[in-house]
Amino acid sequence: MTSPTPQTTPAADPTVAGPGRTLVIDSATEACSVALFEGETLLGGEFRVLGRGHAEALVPMIGALPERGKAQRIVVALGPGSFTGVRVGLAAARALALAWGAQIEGYSTLALVAAMARGEGASGPVAVAMTGGHGEWFTQGFDASGTPLGELASLKPADAAATITAAYVAGNQAEALIALRGNGEAMALLPDARAFGLLPAAALTDHVRPLYGRAPDARLPGGLLPGEATPGQS
């Protein structure tokens, strides 16, 4: 599994970079990463493949950044990925945004993986295939500008191989999908916060809620999904 060389300037236009400092948190998958940017310049960051233990690792990783990662804007991965990892990242982002009075935004992990693939040379459309739940894969296609070509889906591997036609497939299940399909180029990537500058601005949202990709197996009292607001709350 590869991760990108940290980017100090974005490859997309328009970009997600803005004035002031931005803290990026990505703990939605088996990888856990953080990055601090000053405008478009990467000041510091860290990428680890953990599998588990994101809750224990994330805060120390942020604390090791310059000035303990303090920023005017916090951007966090919304998923899809691990239910626990998604919630860990969101909880940290919300707590820090409250403490620092910072703006908070989110992005799809699949959009970041597609942007990383373009940054590593993929031309034309890129499909992303990442580990989902119950043996399924999270999949979505993106055009050359990073615009989604369809809705996020959770598919069985055979169905993903039968329906995904993009020549480039990125993600931690890219090699498996290409092997099933028998053609195309696999780019084995995990989302890395240090590659945040590669995202197009349109990939960001201020609707900071979990993007699960499929319904969690468990629900909270009242039928709510984890991360959803209770009735009467925003």
PESULZI-V856264 format. One record per run of one state. SS is the DSSP state (h for helix, s for strand, l for the rest). FROM is the first residue (numbers start at 0). LEN is the number of residues. Records with the same first field share a line. If there is no record, write none. Layout:
# PESULZI-V856264
SS->FROM-LEN / FROM-LEN
This chain:
# PESULZI-V856264
l->0-1 / 2-12 / 15-5 / 26-4 / 38-2 / 49-4 / 63-2 / 69-3 / 77-5 / 100-2 / 107-1 / 119-6 / 131-4 / 142-5 / 148-4 / 163-4 / 170-3 / 181-3 / 187-1 / 189-3 / 198-1 / 203-1 / 205-29
s->1-1 / 14-1 / 20-6 / 30-8 / 40-9 / 72-5 / 102-5 / 125-6 / 135-7 / 147-1 / 152-4 / 167-3 / 184-3 / 188-1 / 199-1 / 204-1
h->53-10 / 65-4 / 82-18 / 108-11 / 156-7 / 173-8 / 192-6 / 200-3
